[in-house]
Amino acid sequence: MRITIMSPLDRQFFGGTDSFDMEARTLFGLLGKLEELAPGFAELADLRVSFAVDGVIEPDWSASLASASEVVVLAKIAGG
């Protein structure tokens, strides 16, 4: 599936690369694969990252990605 990393995460963790093709069964599995590419990413993900699966924010990182075609990795936006 296509993995798109949105700014500023692409620059901060992936050297400016903003997309990858990879497979994972769950968002937790995807997080592990992204951690292999960018050590330290997983440690900050819980506080700083949201995932959109096929255009919908997915809060359950154990949800199946079996039918997903795209996952977008977004920086969380803090509100006041």
PDB file of N, CA, C and O in Angstrom:
ATOM      1  N   MET A   1       0.847  -1.174   0.000  1.00  0.00           N
ATOM      2  CA  MET A   1       0.000   0.000   0.000  1.00  0.00           C
ATOM      3  C   MET A   1       0.892   1.236   0.000  1.00  0.00           C
ATOM      4  O   MET A   1       2.067   1.162   0.360  1.00  0.00           O
ATOM      5  N   ARG A   2       0.345   2.339  -0.394  1.00  0.00           N
ATOM      6  CA  ARG A   2       1.083   3.605  -0.435  1.00  0.00           C
ATOM      7  C   ARG A   2       1.030   4.246   0.947  1.00  0.00           C
ATOM      8  O   ARG A   2      -0.041   4.386   1.537  1.00  0.00           O
ATOM      9  N   ILE A   3       2.198   4.633   1.455  1.00  0.00           N
ATOM     10  CA  ILE A   3       2.319   5.341   2.726  1.00  0.00           C
ATOM     11  C   ILE A   3       2.799   6.747   2.401  1.00  0.00           C
ATOM     12  O   ILE A   3       3.864   6.914   1.807  1.00  0.00           O
ATOM     13  N   THR A   4       2.032   7.754   2.782  1.00  0.00           N
ATOM     14  CA  THR A   4       2.400   9.148   2.540  1.00  0.00           C
ATOM     15  C   THR A   4       2.708   9.799   3.877  1.00  0.00           C
ATOM     16  O   THR A   4       1.902   9.752   4.806  1.00  0.00           O
ATOM     17  N   ILE A   5       3.881  10.406   3.963  1.00  0.00           N
ATOM     18  CA  ILE A   5       4.320  11.085   5.186  1.00  0.00           C
ATOM     19  C   ILE A   5       4.176  12.586   4.964  1.00  0.00           C
ATOM     20  O   ILE A   5       4.838  13.151   4.093  1.00  0.00           O
ATOM     21  N   MET A   6       3.327  13.227   5.736  1.00  0.00           N
ATOM     22  CA  MET A   6       3.093  14.661   5.572  1.00  0.00           C
ATOM     23  C   MET A   6       4.160  15.473   6.312  1.00  0.00           C
ATOM     24  O   MET A   6       4.782  15.008   7.267  1.00  0.00           O
ATOM     25  N   SER A   7       4.341  16.689   5.835  1.00  0.00           N
ATOM     26  CA  SER A   7       5.263  17.643   6.449  1.00  0.00           C
ATOM     27  C   SER A   7       4.727  18.044   7.826  1.00  0.00           C
ATOM     28  O   SER A   7       3.510  18.147   7.981  1.00  0.00           O
ATOM     29  N   PRO A   8       5.542  18.267   8.792  1.00  0.00           N
ATOM     30  CA  PRO A   8       7.002  18.284   8.824  1.00  0.00           C
ATOM     31  C   PRO A   8       7.623  16.927   9.146  1.00  0.00           C
ATOM     32  O   PRO A   8       8.846  16.820   9.238  1.00  0.00           O
ATOM     33  N   LEU A   9       6.799  15.883   9.318  1.00  0.00           N
ATOM     34  CA  LEU A   9       7.331  14.579   9.710  1.00  0.00           C
ATOM     35  C   LEU A   9       8.272  14.008   8.656  1.00  0.00           C
ATOM     36  O   LEU A   9       9.254  13.346   8.993  1.00  0.00           O
ATOM     37  N   ASP A  10       7.974  14.263   7.372  1.00  0.00           N
ATOM     38  CA  ASP A  10       8.849  13.750   6.315  1.00  0.00           C
ATOM     39  C   ASP A  10      10.268  14.289   6.465  1.00  0.00           C
ATOM     40  O   ASP A  10      11.237  13.543   6.325  1.00  0.00           O
ATOM     41  N   ARG A  11      10.386  15.567   6.745  1.00  0.00           N
ATOM     42  CA  ARG A  11      11.713  16.185   6.894  1.00  0.00           C
ATOM     43  C   ARG A  11      12.371  15.803   8.216  1.00  0.00           C
ATOM     44  O   ARG A  11      13.569  15.525   8.258  1.00  0.00           O
ATOM     45  N   GLN A  12      11.592  15.788   9.292  1.00  0.00           N
ATOM     46  CA  GLN A  12      12.151  15.527  10.623  1.00  0.00           C
ATOM     47  C   GLN A  12      12.655  14.100  10.803  1.00  0.00           C
ATOM     48  O   GLN A  12      13.629  13.869  11.520  1.00  0.00           O
ATOM     49  N   PHE A  13      11.999  13.147  10.160  1.00  0.00           N
ATOM     50  CA  PHE A  13      12.320  11.746  10.418  1.00  0.00           C
ATOM     51  C   PHE A  13      12.788  10.954   9.203  1.00  0.00           C
ATOM     52  O   PHE A  13      13.517   9.974   9.355  1.00  0.00           O
ATOM     53  N   PHE A  14      12.386  11.354   8.010  1.00  0.00           N
ATOM     54  CA  PHE A  14      12.619  10.522   6.828  1.00  0.00           C
ATOM     55  C   PHE A  14      13.470  11.206   5.764  1.00  0.00           C
ATOM     56  O   PHE A  14      13.433  10.818   4.596  1.00  0.00           O
ATOM     57  N   GLY A  15      14.229  12.212   6.156  1.00  0.00           N
ATOM     58  CA  GLY A  15      15.148  12.872   5.235  1.00  0.00           C
ATOM     59  C   GLY A  15      14.479  13.524   4.046  1.00  0.00           C
ATOM     60  O   GLY A  15      15.098  13.676   2.993  1.00  0.00           O
ATOM     61  N   GLY A  16      13.216  13.916   4.199  1.00  0.00           N
ATOM     62  CA  GLY A  16      12.487  14.573   3.126  1.00  0.00           C
ATOM     63  C   GLY A  16      11.713  13.621   2.226  1.00  0.00           C
ATOM     64  O   GLY A  16      10.934  14.070   1.384  1.00  0.00           O
ATOM     65  N   THR A  17      11.910  12.320   2.386  1.00  0.00           N
ATOM     66  CA  THR A  17      11.138  11.346   1.603  1.00  0.00           C
ATOM     67  C   THR A  17       9.708  11.358   2.117  1.00  0.00           C
ATOM     68  O   THR A  17       9.467  11.201   3.314  1.00  0.00           O
ATOM     69  N   ASP A  18       8.757  11.545   1.203  1.00  0.00           N
ATOM     70  CA  ASP A  18       7.372  11.700   1.655  1.00  0.00           C
ATOM     71  C   ASP A  18       6.455  10.542   1.281  1.00  0.00           C
ATOM     72  O   ASP A  18       5.255  10.605   1.550  1.00  0.00           O
ATOM     73  N   SER A  19       6.986   9.487   0.668  1.00  0.00           N
ATOM     74  CA  SER A  19       6.123   8.343   0.382  1.00  0.00           C
ATOM     75  C   SER A  19       6.935   7.058   0.282  1.00  0.00           C
ATOM     76  O   SER A  19       8.106   7.053  -0.097  1.00  0.00           O
ATOM     77  N   PHE A  20       6.267   5.983   0.634  1.00  0.00           N
ATOM     78  CA  PHE A  20       6.847   4.643   0.606  1.00  0.00           C
ATOM     79  C   PHE A  20       5.766   3.681   0.150  1.00  0.00           C
ATOM     80  O   PHE A  20       4.577   3.972   0.288  1.00  0.00           O
ATOM     81  N   ASP A  21       6.161   2.550  -0.385  1.00  0.00           N
ATOM     82  CA  ASP A  21       5.257   1.435  -0.629  1.00  0.00           C
ATOM     83  C   ASP A  21       5.661   0.336   0.334  1.00  0.00           C
ATOM     84  O   ASP A  21       6.797  -0.135   0.300  1.00  0.00           O
ATOM     85  N   MET A  22       4.743  -0.076   1.191  1.00  0.00           N
ATOM     86  CA  MET A  22       5.023  -1.150   2.142  1.00  0.00           C
ATOM     87  C   MET A  22       3.715  -1.780   2.581  1.00  0.00           C
ATOM     88  O   MET A  22       2.640  -1.203   2.417  1.00  0.00           O
ATOM     89  N   GLU A  23       3.829  -2.968   3.138  1.00  0.00           N
ATOM     90  CA  GLU A  23       2.667  -3.699   3.633  1.00  0.00           C
ATOM     91  C   GLU A  23       2.773  -3.873   5.142  1.00  0.00           C
ATOM     92  O   GLU A  23       3.864  -4.039   5.686  1.00  0.00           O
ATOM     93  N   ALA A  24       1.637  -3.832   5.800  1.00  0.00           N
ATOM     94  CA  ALA A  24       1.549  -4.091   7.235  1.00  0.00           C
ATOM     95  C   ALA A  24       0.121  -4.534   7.532  1.00  0.00           C
ATOM     96  O   ALA A  24      -0.819  -4.122   6.852  1.00  0.00           O
ATOM     97  N   ARG A  25      -0.032  -5.362   8.536  1.00  0.00           N
ATOM     98  CA  ARG A  25      -1.369  -5.841   8.897  1.00  0.00           C
ATOM     99  C   ARG A  25      -2.159  -4.832   9.709  1.00  0.00           C
ATOM    100  O   ARG A  25      -3.385  -4.772   9.610  1.00  0.00           O
ATOM    101  N   THR A  26      -1.458  -4.031  10.519  1.00  0.00           N
ATOM    102  CA  THR A  26      -2.107  -3.039  11.375  1.00  0.00           C
ATOM    103  C   THR A  26      -1.266  -1.766  11.384  1.00  0.00           C
ATOM    104  O   THR A  26      -0.148  -1.746  10.870  1.00  0.00           O
ATOM    105  N   LEU A  27      -1.808  -0.714  11.968  1.00  0.00           N
ATOM    106  CA  LEU A  27      -1.029   0.515  12.113  1.00  0.00           C
ATOM    107  C   LEU A  27       0.140   0.301  13.073  1.00  0.00           C
ATOM    108  O   LEU A  27       1.195   0.911  12.897  1.00  0.00           O
ATOM    109  N   PHE A  28      -0.026  -0.548  14.078  1.00  0.00           N
ATOM    110  CA  PHE A  28       1.104  -0.879  14.955  1.00  0.00           C
ATOM    111  C   PHE A  28       2.229  -1.524  14.139  1.00  0.00           C
ATOM    112  O   PHE A  28       3.403  -1.207  14.328  1.00  0.00           O
ATOM    113  N   GLY A  29       1.861  -2.425  13.236  1.00  0.00           N
ATOM    114  CA  GLY A  29       2.853  -3.056  12.372  1.00  0.00           C
ATOM    115  C   GLY A  29       3.524  -2.049  11.457  1.00  0.00           C
ATOM    116  O   GLY A  29       4.735  -2.104  11.244  1.00  0.00           O
ATOM    117  N   LEU A  30       2.739  -1.132  10.917  1.00  0.00           N
ATOM    118  CA  LEU A  30       3.289  -0.077  10.070  1.00  0.00           C
ATOM    119  C   LEU A  30       4.243   0.798  10.873  1.00  0.00           C
ATOM    120  O   LEU A  30       5.311   1.170  10.386  1.00  0.00           O
ATOM    121  N   LEU A  31       3.862   1.120  12.084  1.00  0.00           N
ATOM    122  CA  LEU A  31       4.718   1.932  12.944  1.00  0.00           C
ATOM    123  C   LEU A  31       6.076   1.252  13.154  1.00  0.00           C
ATOM    124  O   LEU A  31       7.113   1.915  13.149  1.00  0.00           O
ATOM    125  N   GLY A  32       6.066  -0.055  13.336  1.00  0.00           N
ATOM    126  CA  GLY A  32       7.315  -0.796  13.483  1.00  0.00           C
ATOM    127  C   GLY A  32       8.191  -0.695  12.246  1.00  0.00           C
ATOM    128  O   GLY A  32       9.408  -0.550  12.354  1.00  0.00           O
ATOM    129  N   LYS A  33       7.577  -0.771  11.073  1.00  0.00           N
ATOM    130  CA  LYS A  33       8.344  -0.656   9.826  1.00  0.00           C
ATOM    131  C   LYS A  33       8.883   0.757   9.635  1.00  0.00           C
ATOM    132  O   LYS A  33      10.002   0.937   9.157  1.00  0.00           O
ATOM    133  N   LEU A  34       8.093   1.753  10.007  1.00  0.00           N
ATOM    134  CA  LEU A  34       8.569   3.134   9.913  1.00  0.00           C
ATOM    135  C   LEU A  34       9.699   3.382  10.906  1.00  0.00           C
ATOM    136  O   LEU A  34      10.621   4.145  10.619  1.00  0.00           O
ATOM    137  N   GLU A  35       9.632   2.746  12.063  1.00  0.00           N
ATOM    138  CA  GLU A  35      10.697   2.858  13.063  1.00  0.00           C
ATOM    139  C   GLU A  35      12.016   2.299  12.521  1.00  0.00           C
ATOM    140  O   GLU A  35      13.086   2.831  12.819  1.00  0.00           O
ATOM    141  N   GLU A  36      11.940   1.230  11.727  1.00  0.00           N
ATOM    142  CA  GLU A  36      13.153   0.674  11.118  1.00  0.00           C
ATOM    143  C   GLU A  36      13.812   1.686  10.186  1.00  0.00           C
ATOM    144  O   GLU A  36      15.039   1.748  10.101  1.00  0.00           O
ATOM    145  N   LEU A  37      12.999   2.479   9.488  1.00  0.00           N
ATOM    146  CA  LEU A  37      13.524   3.497   8.570  1.00  0.00           C
ATOM    147  C   LEU A  37      13.985   4.750   9.297  1.00  0.00           C
ATOM    148  O   LEU A  37      14.921   5.419   8.859  1.00  0.00           O
ATOM    149  N   ALA A  38      13.331   5.066  10.404  1.00  0.00           N
ATOM    150  CA  ALA A  38      13.607   6.309  11.132  1.00  0.00           C
ATOM    151  C   ALA A  38      13.626   6.023  12.633  1.00  0.00           C
ATOM    152  O   ALA A  38      12.632   6.253  13.322  1.00  0.00           O
ATOM    153  N   PRO A  39      14.758   5.520  13.143  1.00  0.00           N
ATOM    154  CA  PRO A  39      14.843   5.219  14.577  1.00  0.00           C
ATOM    155  C   PRO A  39      14.451   6.430  15.435  1.00  0.00           C
ATOM    156  O   PRO A  39      14.913   7.549  15.213  1.00  0.00           O
ATOM    157  N   GLY A  40      13.590   6.168  16.415  1.00  0.00           N
ATOM    158  CA  GLY A  40      13.087   7.228  17.282  1.00  0.00           C
ATOM    159  C   GLY A  40      11.689   7.691  16.915  1.00  0.00           C
ATOM    160  O   GLY A  40      11.019   8.345  17.715  1.00  0.00           O
ATOM    161  N   PHE A  41      11.239   7.355  15.702  1.00  0.00           N
ATOM    162  CA  PHE A  41       9.917   7.777  15.251  1.00  0.00           C
ATOM    163  C   PHE A  41       8.809   7.185  16.124  1.00  0.00           C
ATOM    164  O   PHE A  41       7.889   7.898  16.525  1.00  0.00           O
ATOM    165  N   ALA A  42       8.891   5.902  16.415  1.00  0.00           N
ATOM    166  CA  ALA A  42       7.836   5.234  17.185  1.00  0.00           C
ATOM    167  C   ALA A  42       7.700   5.811  18.586  1.00  0.00           C
ATOM    168  O   ALA A  42       6.596   5.896  19.124  1.00  0.00           O
ATOM    169  N   GLU A  43       8.811   6.202  19.168  1.00  0.00           N
ATOM    170  CA  GLU A  43       8.791   6.752  20.530  1.00  0.00           C
ATOM    171  C   GLU A  43       7.937   8.016  20.613  1.00  0.00           C
ATOM    172  O   GLU A  43       7.278   8.253  21.625  1.00  0.00           O
ATOM    173  N   LEU A  44       7.946   8.817  19.566  1.00  0.00           N
ATOM    174  CA  LEU A  44       7.200  10.075  19.560  1.00  0.00           C
ATOM    175  C   LEU A  44       5.822   9.957  18.917  1.00  0.00           C
ATOM    176  O   LEU A  44       5.005  10.871  19.028  1.00  0.00           O
ATOM    177  N   ALA A  45       5.562   8.840  18.248  1.00  0.00           N
ATOM    178  CA  ALA A  45       4.340   8.714  17.459  1.00  0.00           C
ATOM    179  C   ALA A  45       3.069   8.877  18.287  1.00  0.00           C
ATOM    180  O   ALA A  45       2.131   9.534  17.837  1.00  0.00           O
ATOM    181  N   ASP A  46       3.017   8.303  19.469  1.00  0.00           N
ATOM    182  CA  ASP A  46       1.799   8.371  20.276  1.00  0.00           C
ATOM    183  C   ASP A  46       1.385   9.809  20.560  1.00  0.00           C
ATOM    184  O   ASP A  46       0.195  10.124  20.582  1.00  0.00           O
ATOM    185  N   LEU A  47       2.349  10.668  20.773  1.00  0.00           N
ATOM    186  CA  LEU A  47       2.053  12.067  21.087  1.00  0.00           C
ATOM    187  C   LEU A  47       1.932  12.954  19.856  1.00  0.00           C
ATOM    188  O   LEU A  47       1.230  13.965  19.894  1.00  0.00           O
ATOM    189  N   ARG A  48       2.602  12.595  18.768  1.00  0.00           N
ATOM    190  CA  ARG A  48       2.734  13.526  17.651  1.00  0.00           C
ATOM    191  C   ARG A  48       2.109  13.085  16.339  1.00  0.00           C
ATOM    192  O   ARG A  48       2.081  13.871  15.392  1.00  0.00           O
ATOM    193  N   VAL A  49       1.600  11.847  16.244  1.00  0.00           N
ATOM    194  CA  VAL A  49       1.192  11.311  14.947  1.00  0.00           C
ATOM    195  C   VAL A  49      -0.259  10.834  14.959  1.00  0.00           C
ATOM    196  O   VAL A  49      -0.734  10.250  15.933  1.00  0.00           O
ATOM    197  N   SER A  50      -0.949  11.101  13.845  1.00  0.00           N
ATOM    198  CA  SER A  50      -2.252  10.509  13.551  1.00  0.00           C
ATOM    199  C   SER A  50      -2.116   9.777  12.221  1.00  0.00           C
ATOM    200  O   SER A  50      -1.289  10.141  11.385  1.00  0.00           O
ATOM    201  N   PHE A  51      -2.935   8.742  12.033  1.00  0.00           N
ATOM    202  CA  PHE A  51      -2.940   8.000  10.784  1.00  0.00           C
ATOM    203  C   PHE A  51      -4.306   8.147  10.127  1.00  0.00           C
ATOM    204  O   PHE A  51      -5.335   8.020  10.790  1.00  0.00           O
ATOM    205  N   ALA A  52      -4.318   8.415   8.824  1.00  0.00           N
ATOM    206  CA  ALA A  52      -5.548   8.402   8.037  1.00  0.00           C
ATOM    207  C   ALA A  52      -5.463   7.209   7.095  1.00  0.00           C
ATOM    208  O   ALA A  52      -4.525   7.098   6.305  1.00  0.00           O
ATOM    209  N   VAL A  53      -6.439   6.321   7.181  1.00  0.00           N
ATOM    210  CA  VAL A  53      -6.484   5.131   6.340  1.00  0.00           C
ATOM    211  C   VAL A  53      -7.556   5.358   5.284  1.00  0.00           C
ATOM    212  O   VAL A  53      -8.737   5.501   5.599  1.00  0.00           O
ATOM    213  N   ASP A  54      -7.127   5.387   4.033  1.00  0.00           N
ATOM    214  CA  ASP A  54      -8.038   5.654   2.914  1.00  0.00           C
ATOM    215  C   ASP A  54      -8.897   6.890   3.174  1.00  0.00           C
ATOM    216  O   ASP A  54     -10.097   6.895   2.903  1.00  0.00           O
ATOM    217  N   GLY A  55      -8.267   7.931   3.701  1.00  0.00           N
ATOM    218  CA  GLY A  55      -8.920   9.224   3.871  1.00  0.00           C
ATOM    219  C   GLY A  55      -9.657   9.441   5.179  1.00  0.00           C
ATOM    220  O   GLY A  55     -10.245  10.504   5.381  1.00  0.00           O
ATOM    221  N   VAL A  56      -9.640   8.459   6.076  1.00  0.00           N
ATOM    222  CA  VAL A  56     -10.370   8.569   7.342  1.00  0.00           C
ATOM    223  C   VAL A  56      -9.384   8.383   8.500  1.00  0.00           C
ATOM    224  O   VAL A  56      -8.637   7.405   8.535  1.00  0.00           O
ATOM    225  N   ILE A  57      -9.390   9.334   9.451  1.00  0.00           N
ATOM    226  CA  ILE A  57      -8.523   9.213  10.624  1.00  0.00           C
ATOM    227  C   ILE A  57      -8.889   7.937  11.376  1.00  0.00           C
ATOM    228  O   ILE A  57     -10.055   7.704  11.695  1.00  0.00           O
ATOM    229  N   GLU A  58      -7.878   7.113  11.655  1.00  0.00           N
ATOM    230  CA  GLU A  58      -8.094   5.841  12.359  1.00  0.00           C
ATOM    231  C   GLU A  58      -7.438   5.902  13.737  1.00  0.00           C
ATOM    232  O   GLU A  58      -6.213   5.842  13.841  1.00  0.00           O
ATOM    233  N   PRO A  59      -8.243   6.022  14.797  1.00  0.00           N
ATOM    234  CA  PRO A  59      -7.680   6.098  16.145  1.00  0.00           C
ATOM    235  C   PRO A  59      -7.232   4.743  16.701  1.00  0.00           C
ATOM    236  O   PRO A  59      -6.442   4.694  17.644  1.00  0.00           O
ATOM    237  N   ASP A  60      -7.729   3.646  16.126  1.00  0.00           N
ATOM    238  CA  ASP A  60      -7.409   2.300  16.616  1.00  0.00           C
ATOM    239  C   ASP A  60      -6.224   1.740  15.829  1.00  0.00           C
ATOM    240  O   ASP A  60      -6.380   1.279  14.698  1.00  0.00           O
ATOM    241  N   TRP A  61      -5.053   1.785  16.434  1.00  0.00           N
ATOM    242  CA  TRP A  61      -3.838   1.356  15.738  1.00  0.00           C
ATOM    243  C   TRP A  61      -3.765  -0.158  15.583  1.00  0.00           C
ATOM    244  O   TRP A  61      -2.842  -0.662  14.944  1.00  0.00           O
ATOM    245  N   SER A  62      -4.719  -0.897  16.155  1.00  0.00           N
ATOM    246  CA  SER A  62      -4.758  -2.346  15.966  1.00  0.00           C
ATOM    247  C   SER A  62      -5.735  -2.743  14.858  1.00  0.00           C
ATOM    248  O   SER A  62      -5.891  -3.930  14.573  1.00  0.00           O
ATOM    249  N   ALA A  63      -6.391  -1.769  14.233  1.00  0.00           N
ATOM    250  CA  ALA A  63      -7.344  -2.044  13.159  1.00  0.00           C
ATOM    251  C   ALA A  63      -6.626  -2.658  11.956  1.00  0.00           C
ATOM    252  O   ALA A  63      -5.483  -2.312  11.659  1.00  0.00           O
ATOM    253  N   SER A  64      -7.309  -3.567  11.276  1.00  0.00           N
ATOM    254  CA  SER A  64      -6.738  -4.250  10.118  1.00  0.00           C
ATOM    255  C   SER A  64      -6.534  -3.291   8.949  1.00  0.00           C
ATOM    256  O   SER A  64      -7.367  -2.425   8.682  1.00  0.00           O
ATOM    257  N   LEU A  65      -5.411  -3.465   8.261  1.00  0.00           N
ATOM    258  CA  LEU A  65      -5.130  -2.698   7.047  1.00  0.00           C
ATOM    259  C   LEU A  65      -5.276  -3.571   5.804  1.00  0.00           C
ATOM    260  O   LEU A  65      -4.812  -3.192   4.729  1.00  0.00           O
ATOM    261  N   ALA A  66      -5.913  -4.730   5.935  1.00  0.00           N
ATOM    262  CA  ALA A  66      -5.993  -5.699   4.843  1.00  0.00           C
ATOM    263  C   ALA A  66      -6.578  -5.110   3.565  1.00  0.00           C
ATOM    264  O   ALA A  66      -6.120  -5.446   2.473  1.00  0.00           O
ATOM    265  N   SER A  67      -7.571  -4.248   3.674  1.00  0.00           N
ATOM    266  CA  SER A  67      -8.201  -3.695   2.472  1.00  0.00           C
ATOM    267  C   SER A  67      -7.759  -2.265   2.180  1.00  0.00           C
ATOM    268  O   SER A  67      -8.295  -1.634   1.269  1.00  0.00           O
ATOM    269  N   ALA A  68      -6.804  -1.747   2.923  1.00  0.00           N
ATOM    270  CA  ALA A  68      -6.367  -0.354   2.750  1.00  0.00           C
ATOM    271  C   ALA A  68      -5.488  -0.207   1.514  1.00  0.00           C
ATOM    272  O   ALA A  68      -4.681  -1.083   1.202  1.00  0.00           O
ATOM    273  N   SER A  69      -5.656   0.913   0.816  1.00  0.00           N
ATOM    274  CA  SER A  69      -4.789   1.207  -0.326  1.00  0.00           C
ATOM    275  C   SER A  69      -3.816   2.333  -0.016  1.00  0.00           C
ATOM    276  O   SER A  69      -2.782   2.460  -0.671  1.00  0.00           O
ATOM    277  N   GLU A  70      -4.147   3.165   0.999  1.00  0.00           N
ATOM    278  CA  GLU A  70      -3.264   4.273   1.350  1.00  0.00           C
ATOM    279  C   GLU A  70      -3.368   4.578   2.838  1.00  0.00           C
ATOM    280  O   GLU A  70      -4.449   4.535   3.426  1.00  0.00           O
ATOM    281  N   VAL A  71      -2.225   4.886   3.429  1.00  0.00           N
ATOM    282  CA  VAL A  71      -2.173   5.397   4.795  1.00  0.00           C
ATOM    283  C   VAL A  71      -1.396   6.698   4.749  1.00  0.00           C
ATOM    284  O   VAL A  71      -0.292   6.753   4.207  1.00  0.00           O
ATOM    285  N   VAL A  72      -1.977   7.748   5.321  1.00  0.00           N
ATOM    286  CA  VAL A  72      -1.304   9.037   5.411  1.00  0.00           C
ATOM    287  C   VAL A  72      -0.894   9.243   6.861  1.00  0.00           C
ATOM    288  O   VAL A  72      -1.703   9.100   7.778  1.00  0.00           O
ATOM    289  N   VAL A  73       0.373   9.581   7.051  1.00  0.00           N
ATOM    290  CA  VAL A  73       0.925   9.828   8.382  1.00  0.00           C
ATOM    291  C   VAL A  73       0.952  11.339   8.577  1.00  0.00           C
ATOM    292  O   VAL A  73       1.652  12.056   7.862  1.00  0.00           O
ATOM    293  N   LEU A  74       0.174  11.819   9.563  1.00  0.00           N
ATOM    294  CA  LEU A  74      -0.013  13.248   9.794  1.00  0.00           C
ATOM    295  C   LEU A  74       0.493  13.654  11.166  1.00  0.00           C
ATOM    296  O   LEU A  74       0.441  12.874  12.118  1.00  0.00           O
ATOM    297  N   ALA A  75       0.976  14.863  11.257  1.00  0.00           N
ATOM    298  CA  ALA A  75       1.314  15.429  12.561  1.00  0.00           C
ATOM    299  C   ALA A  75       0.017  15.826  13.252  1.00  0.00           C
ATOM    300  O   ALA A  75      -0.847  16.453  12.640  1.00  0.00           O
ATOM    301  N   LYS A  76      -0.123  15.461  14.530  1.00  0.00           N
ATOM    302  CA  LYS A  76      -1.297  15.886  15.300  1.00  0.00           C
ATOM    303  C   LYS A  76      -1.275  17.398  15.443  1.00  0.00           C
ATOM    304  O   LYS A  76      -0.214  18.015  15.532  1.00  0.00           O
ATOM    305  N   ILE A  77      -2.451  17.976  15.464  1.00  0.00           N
ATOM    306  CA  ILE A  77      -2.586  19.419  15.640  1.00  0.00           C
ATOM    307  C   ILE A  77      -3.151  19.668  17.024  1.00  0.00           C
ATOM    308  O   ILE A  77      -4.216  19.156  17.367  1.00  0.00           O
ATOM    309  N   ALA A  78      -2.446  20.447  17.814  1.00  0.00           N
ATOM    310  CA  ALA A  78      -2.896  20.766  19.170  1.00  0.00           C
ATOM    311  C   ALA A  78      -3.895  21.910  19.123  1.00  0.00           C
ATOM    312  O   ALA A  78      -3.765  22.834  18.320  1.00  0.00           O
ATOM    313  N   GLY A  79      -4.875  21.838  19.979  1.00  0.00           N
ATOM    314  CA  GLY A  79      -5.874  22.896  20.061  1.00  0.00           C
ATOM    315  C   GLY A  79      -5.869  23.532  21.437  1.00  0.00           C
ATOM    316  O   GLY A  79      -5.307  22.988  22.388  1.00  0.00           O
ATOM    317  N   GLY A  80      -6.498  24.682  21.528  1.00  0.00           N
ATOM    318  CA  GLY A  80      -6.482  25.365  22.810  1.00  0.00           C
ATOM    319  C   GLY A  80      -7.802  25.490  23.429  1.00  0.00           C
ATOM    320  O   GLY A  80      -7.923  26.050  24.518  1.00  0.00           O
TER     321      GLY A  80
END
